[in-house]
């Protein structure tokens, strides 16, 4: 009984293998399946090769795959909404072959070139006859070819514009806080906080440094500091700038300060002015105000007349209180 069961299982496996082989094996030697199998074989063999031989075999594998997929999608078109997408599949493979790397990342140039290259592949057969001789496309194909290539070139331009915009935003993050209400080219999904401004970040980093510089220091020393603050404020700004990575936007920020008198002390106004690209002619700025007030703290010193006793005295010191940074403003 067991032998009969084994016979039927063996026969079932043989039949399954025949069906699978019939569907996978090329019907003739010169077919798209042959090129795809050659590409797989090339990639397998490349694992056992090194250096130059490895690169040559891998490149051959890519070429076999591109030819096989292009041939397959021509014989068996894949359509979406009635439009064959074979040329765009072939174009994607060519872009990966030309511009890709071994890390698997796709560089921007590959995505930019892909639509235009795919449209050229789509209209390429109309310029050749059955014997692969050049010919002038029929009149009905010329207009379609121009529209197809032109529309895909527009798509390539929009993709390139996207990557350029991303580069701008990486180097000029302040652009995220600008107003784009007068343009239809850019859409803001949400209002950006001034925390994204580089000037805001610098002023925020300057606050603890200023507090450390002046807090609980003798009032006379603080007043001397406030008489000539520029060297120390510039040094504090430079130290704060070291805490964040340098970007091109940093060269477009100008930092100023102003010191004014208040009731029992001074007000130190720090201002960061954006002079880079913006949607309005007026410059933008953010500011932070720090109140430096006089207070008294008791100290204990030894009295000269009675060394065994101490006398309490008060000394004037500075107390620094910084306000939250302002919203992004523009000069009226």
C-alpha positions in Angstrom: 0.0 0.0 0.0 2.8 2.3 0.9 4.6 1.6 -2.4 1.4 2.5 -4.4 1.1 5.8 -2.4 4.7 6.6 -3.1 4.2 5.9 -6.8 1.3 8.4 -7.0 3.2 11.0 -5.1 6.2 10.6 -7.4 4.0 10.8 -10.4 2.3 13.9 -9.1 5.7 15.6 -8.5 6.8 14.6 -12.0 3.7 16.1 -13.6 4.0 19.3 -11.5 7.7 19.6 -12.6 6.7 19.2 -16.3 4.0 21.8 -16.1 6.4 24.2 -14.3 9.2 23.5 -16.7 6.8 24.1 -19.7 5.8 27.4 -18.3 9.3 28.6 -17.4 11.4 27.1 -20.2 11.9 29.2 -23.3 9.8 28.1 -26.3 12.9 28.9 -28.4 16.5 29.7 -27.7 16.1 33.3 -28.9 13.5 34.6 -26.5 13.0 37.1 -23.7 13.1 34.2 -21.1 16.6 33.3 -22.3 17.9 36.8 -21.5 16.3 36.9 -18.1 17.7 33.5 -17.2 21.1 34.7 -18.4 20.8 37.8 -16.1 20.1 35.6 -13.1 22.9 33.3 -14.0 25.3 36.3 -14.4 24.4 37.6 -10.9 24.9 34.2 -9.3 28.3 33.8 -11.0 29.3 37.3 -9.9 29.2 36.2 -6.3 32.1 33.9 -7.0 34.2 36.5 -8.9 36.2 39.4 -7.6 37.1 43.0 -8.6 37.1 43.6 -12.4 35.6 40.2 -13.3 32.8 40.8 -10.8 31.9 44.2 -12.3 31.9 42.9 -15.8 29.7 39.9 -15.0 27.3 42.1 -13.0 27.0 44.7 -15.8 26.3 41.9 -18.3 23.6 40.7 -15.9 22.0 44.1 -16.0 22.1 44.3 -19.8 20.5 40.8 -20.1 17.8 41.9 -17.7 17.0 45.1 -19.5 16.8 43.3 -22.8 14.7 40.5 -21.4 12.2 42.8 -19.6 11.9 45.1 -22.6 11.2 42.2 -24.9 8.8 40.6 -22.5 6.7 43.8 -22.0 6.6 44.2 -25.8 5.3 40.7 -26.5 3.0 40.8 -23.4 2.1 44.4 -22.8 1.3 45.4 -19.2 -1.4 48.1 -19.3 -2.8 50.5 -16.7 -6.0 52.2 -17.9 -5.2 51.0 -21.4 -1.7 52.5 -21.4 1.2 50.1 -21.8 3.8 50.7 -19.0 6.5 48.5 -20.5 8.7 51.5 -21.6 8.6 53.0 -18.1 9.6 49.6 -16.6 12.5 49.4 -19.0 13.4 53.0 -18.4 13.5 52.4 -14.6 15.9 49.5 -15.1 18.2 51.5 -17.3 18.2 54.4 -14.8 19.1 52.0 -12.0 21.8 50.5 -14.1 23.3 53.8 -15.1 22.9 55.8 -11.9 22.3 53.3 -9.1 24.9 52.0 -6.6 25.5 48.9 -4.6 23.9 50.4 -1.4 20.4 50.2 -3.0 19.8 53.9 -2.8 18.4 55.7 -5.8 20.1 59.0 -6.6 17.9 62.0 -7.6 19.4 62.0 -11.2 17.9 58.6 -11.8 14.3 59.8 -10.9 14.8 63.0 -12.9 15.9 61.2 -16.1 13.4 58.3 -15.8 10.2 59.9 -17.3 12.0 61.5 -20.2 14.0 58.4 -21.0 11.0 56.1 -20.8 9.0 58.3 -23.2 11.9 58.1 -25.7 11.9 54.3 -25.4 8.1 54.3 -25.9 8.4 56.2 -29.3 11.6 54.7 -30.4 10.0 51.8 -32.4 8.1 54.2 -34.5 11.3 55.4 -36.2 12.2 51.9 -37.5 10.5 49.4 -39.8 10.4 45.6 -39.6 14.0 45.4 -40.8 15.3 47.9 -38.3 15.8 50.6 -41.0 15.2 54.2 -40.1 12.0 55.7 -41.3 9.9 58.8 -40.8 7.0 58.1 -38.4 3.5 58.2 -39.8 1.7 61.5 -39.3 -0.7 60.2 -36.6 2.3 59.1 -34.5 4.3 62.4 -34.8 1.8 64.4 -32.7 1.5 61.6 -30.1 5.3 61.3 -29.9 5.7 65.0 -29.3 3.0 65.2 -26.7 4.3 62.1 -24.9 7.9 63.2 -24.8 6.9 66.8 -23.9 4.6 65.8 -21.0 7.2 63.5 -19.6 9.9 66.2 -19.8 7.5 68.4 -17.8 7.3 65.6 -15.2 11.1 65.4 -15.1 11.3 69.2 -14.5 8.8 69.0 -11.6 10.8 66.1 -10.1 14.0 68.1 -10.4 12.2 71.2 -8.9 11.3 69.0 -5.9 14.9 67.9 -5.3 16.1 71.5 -5.7 13.5 72.7 -3.2 14.6 70.1 -0.7 18.2 71.2 -1.1 17.2 74.8 -0.5 15.2 73.9 2.6 18.2 71.9 4.0 20.6 74.9 3.5 18.0 77.6 4.2 15.5 76.2 6.8 14.2 79.7 7.4 12.3 79.5 4.1 9.9 77.1 5.9 8.7 80.1 8.0 8.1 82.4 5.0 4.7 83.2 3.6 3.7 81.6 0.2 0.2 83.0 -0.1 0.9 84.9 -3.3 2.2 81.9 -5.3 0.5 78.8 -6.7 3.8 76.9 -7.1 4.4 76.2 -3.4 1.8 75.0 -0.8 2.4 75.0 2.9 0.8 72.1 4.7 1.0 73.7 8.2 2.3 76.9 9.7 6.0 76.5 10.7 7.1 77.6 14.2 10.0 80.1 14.6 11.8 77.3 16.3 12.9 76.2 12.8 14.8 79.5 12.3 18.5 79.4 12.6 18.5 82.8 14.2 16.1 81.6 16.8 18.3 78.6 17.6 21.4 80.8 18.0 19.5 83.2 20.3 18.2 80.3 22.4 21.7 79.0 22.8 23.0 82.4 23.7 20.6 82.8 26.6 22.2 80.3 29.0 25.7 81.6 28.1 24.6 85.2 28.9 23.0 84.0 32.2 26.2 82.2 33.1 28.2 85.3 32.3 26.2 87.8 34.4 24.0 85.9 36.9 25.0 86.7 40.6 28.0 88.7 39.5 28.8 91.9 41.4 26.7 94.8 40.0 29.7 97.0 39.4 31.3 94.3 37.3 28.1 93.8 35.3 27.8 97.5 34.6 31.4 97.6 33.3 30.4 94.6 31.1 27.4 96.5 29.8 29.5 99.5 28.9 31.5 97.6 26.3 29.4 94.5 25.5 30.2 94.0 21.9 33.3 91.7 22.3 31.7 89.5 24.8 28.3 89.2 23.0 30.2 88.4 19.7 32.2 85.7 21.5 29.0 84.3 23.1 27.3 84.2 19.6 30.3 82.4 18.1 30.3 79.9 20.9 26.5 79.3 20.4 27.0 78.8 16.7 29.5 76.0 17.3 26.7 73.9 18.9 24.8 73.4 15.6 26.0 72.2 12.2 27.0 75.0 9.7 24.7 75.6 6.7 24.8 78.2 4.0 21.9 80.1 5.6 24.2 81.1 8.5 25.9 83.7 6.3 22.6 85.5 5.8 21.9 86.1 9.5 23.0 89.4 11.1 23.0 89.7 14.9 22.6 93.0 16.7 22.0 94.1 20.3 20.7 97.1 22.1 20.9 98.0 25.8 18.3 100.2 27.4 17.6 101.3 31.0 14.7 100.1 32.9 13.4 100.7 36.5 16.2 99.0 38.5 18.5 97.8 35.8 19.0 97.3 32.1 17.3 95.5 29.2 19.5 93.6 26.8 17.8 93.2 23.5 19.3 90.5 21.2 18.1 90.6 17.6 18.7 88.2 14.7 17.9 89.7 11.3 17.3 87.5 8.2 18.7 89.1 5.1 18.6 86.1 2.8 15.9 85.0 0.2 12.4 86.0 1.3 9.0 86.6 -0.3 8.9 90.3 0.8 11.3 93.2 0.4 11.5 93.9 4.1 13.9 92.0 6.2 12.7 89.6 8.9 13.9 89.4 12.4 13.4 87.7 15.8 14.4 89.1 19.1 15.0 88.1 22.7 14.9 90.5 25.6 16.8 89.8 28.8 16.2 92.0 31.9 19.2 92.5 34.1 18.1 93.7 37.5 19.9 94.7 40.6 19.4 92.6 43.8 21.1 92.2 47.1 22.5 89.1 48.7 23.9 88.9 52.2 27.5 88.0 52.7 29.4 87.2 55.8 32.8 88.7 56.5 35.0 88.7 59.5 35.0 92.0 61.4 38.4 93.5 62.0 37.6 94.8 65.4 36.2 91.6 66.8 37.9 88.6 65.0 35.7 86.1 66.9 32.5 87.6 65.6 31.0 88.1 62.1 28.8 90.8 60.7 26.3 90.4 58.0 26.5 92.7 55.0 24.6 93.0 51.7 26.2 93.1 48.2 24.6 94.2 45.0 24.5 91.5 42.4 22.8 91.0 39.0 19.8 88.8 38.3 19.1 87.9 34.7 15.6 87.0 33.4 15.2 86.3 29.7 11.8 86.4 27.9 10.7 83.9 25.3 11.8 84.6 21.8 9.5 86.7 19.7 7.6 85.6 16.6 9.1 86.2 13.2 8.5 89.9 12.4 9.3 92.2 9.4 10.4 95.8 9.4 7.5 98.0 8.5 
